Amino acid sequence: MEHEKKRRYLVQVSLREPIKPRPEENNPEAVMEWLCECLGLSDERDDIAKEIFKELVRASHQRAGVSTRELKDKTHVTQGAVVYHMNVFIRSGIVIRQGRMYYLRAQTLDDTLSELEEYMIRRMNRLRELAKKLEGSF
């Protein structure tokens, strides 16, 4: 009997305290940059991640996905760099892949963030339950 390998996906949600103060809402470029930094997707030096994330948000606004080739052409970086960043976004739980296309986890950025919030709350509740049981065993 052969054991099938189950593929596990590591979801590593990261929230960072941004260096810069929250930008004005009337500056979408600065807001997008700030969100990327808060979500641990990029830092001040990583313009590629910000550009790719912007394209994903634009595509989701049009209810579409994007391919790595499209992202490569729009961001003018190698396809390997695009794939690397997409994998980071997938591990963070923000992006999903269906075939050749990549999408935000939910229909909108707001819905995506809501789903991540719910995921983190469920995970923390499970950890707290385990901690209570562990404390009771001492």
C-alpha positions as CSV (number, residue, x, y, z in Angstrom):
1,M,0.0,0.0,0.0
2,E,1.4,3.4,-1.0
3,H,0.8,6.4,1.2
4,E,-0.4,9.4,-0.7
5,K,1.5,12.6,0.2
6,K,-0.8,15.3,1.4
7,R,0.3,18.7,0.4
8,R,0.2,21.1,3.3
9,Y,0.2,24.8,2.8
10,L,1.9,26.9,5.4
11,V,-0.2,30.0,6.0
12,Q,1.9,32.7,7.7
13,V,-0.1,35.7,8.4
14,S,2.1,38.6,9.5
15,L,1.1,41.9,10.8
16,R,3.7,44.6,11.3
17,E,3.7,48.0,12.9
18,P,4.4,50.3,10.0
19,I,7.3,52.7,10.2
20,K,5.4,55.4,8.5
21,P,2.2,56.9,9.8
22,R,-1.1,56.0,8.1
23,P,-1.4,57.9,4.9
24,E,-4.3,60.1,3.8
25,E,-7.1,58.1,2.0
26,N,-6.9,60.4,-1.0
27,N,-3.5,59.0,-1.9
28,P,-4.2,55.4,-3.1
29,E,-0.5,54.8,-4.0
30,A,0.6,55.6,-0.4
31,V,-2.3,53.6,1.1
32,M,-1.3,50.6,-1.0
33,E,2.3,50.9,0.1
34,W,1.3,51.2,3.7
35,L,-1.0,48.2,3.5
36,C,1.7,46.0,2.0
37,E,4.1,47.0,4.8
38,C,1.4,46.3,7.5
39,L,0.7,42.9,6.0
40,G,4.4,42.0,5.9
41,L,4.3,41.7,2.1
42,S,7.0,44.2,1.4
43,D,9.2,46.9,2.9
44,E,10.5,50.3,1.8
45,R,13.0,48.6,-0.6
46,D,10.7,46.1,-2.2
47,D,8.9,47.9,-5.0
48,I,8.3,44.7,-7.0
49,A,5.9,43.3,-4.3
50,K,4.0,46.6,-4.1
51,E,3.5,46.7,-7.9
52,I,2.4,43.0,-8.1
53,F,0.0,43.6,-5.2
54,K,-1.5,46.6,-6.9
55,E,-2.1,44.6,-10.0
56,L,-3.8,41.9,-8.0
57,V,-6.1,44.4,-6.4
58,R,-6.9,46.0,-9.8
59,A,-7.7,42.6,-11.2
60,S,-10.0,41.7,-8.3
61,H,-11.8,45.0,-8.8
62,Q,-12.6,43.8,-12.3
63,R,-13.4,40.4,-10.9
64,A,-10.5,38.8,-12.8
65,G,-7.3,37.0,-12.0
66,V,-3.8,37.6,-13.3
67,S,-1.1,35.3,-14.7
68,T,2.6,35.5,-13.9
69,R,3.2,36.5,-17.6
70,E,0.7,39.4,-17.4
71,L,2.4,40.5,-14.1
72,K,5.8,40.2,-15.7
73,D,4.8,42.4,-18.6
74,K,3.1,45.0,-16.4
75,T,5.9,45.2,-13.7
76,H,8.9,44.7,-16.1
77,V,10.6,42.1,-13.9
78,T,11.5,38.5,-14.5
79,Q,8.8,35.9,-14.4
80,G,10.9,34.2,-11.7
81,A,10.7,37.3,-9.5
82,V,6.9,37.4,-10.0
83,V,6.5,33.7,-9.1
84,Y,8.6,34.3,-6.0
85,H,6.4,37.1,-4.8
86,M,3.2,35.2,-5.7
87,N,4.4,32.4,-3.5
88,V,5.0,34.8,-0.6
89,F,1.4,36.2,-1.1
90,I,0.0,32.6,-1.2
91,R,1.9,31.7,2.1
92,S,0.5,34.9,3.7
93,G,-3.1,33.7,2.8
94,I,-3.8,36.7,0.7
95,V,-3.7,35.1,-2.7
96,I,-4.9,31.9,-4.1
97,R,-3.9,30.1,-7.3
98,Q,-6.4,28.5,-9.7
99,G,-4.6,26.9,-12.7
100,R,-2.4,29.6,-14.2
101,M,-4.3,32.4,-12.6
102,Y,-3.8,34.2,-9.3
103,Y,-6.6,35.9,-7.4
104,L,-7.1,37.7,-4.1
105,R,-8.4,35.2,-1.5
106,A,-11.8,36.9,-1.7
107,Q,-13.7,39.1,-4.2
108,T,-12.4,42.4,-2.7
109,L,-9.4,43.5,-0.7
110,D,-11.7,44.2,2.2
111,D,-13.3,40.8,2.1
112,T,-9.8,39.2,1.8
113,L,-8.7,41.0,5.0
114,S,-12.0,40.0,6.7
115,E,-11.3,36.3,5.9
116,L,-7.8,36.6,7.2
117,E,-9.1,38.2,10.4
118,E,-11.6,35.4,10.9
119,Y,-8.8,32.8,10.2
120,M,-6.6,34.4,12.8
121,I,-9.4,34.5,15.4
122,R,-10.3,30.9,14.9
123,R,-6.6,29.9,15.2
124,M,-6.1,31.9,18.4
125,N,-9.2,30.4,19.9
126,R,-7.8,26.9,19.2
127,L,-4.5,27.8,20.7
128,R,-6.2,29.2,23.8
129,E,-8.2,26.0,24.3
130,L,-5.0,24.0,24.0
131,A,-3.3,26.3,26.5
132,K,-6.1,25.8,29.0
133,K,-5.9,22.0,28.7
134,L,-2.2,22.2,29.1
135,E,-2.3,24.3,32.2
136,G,-4.8,21.9,33.7
137,S,-2.3,19.0,33.4
138,F,0.4,20.6,35.6
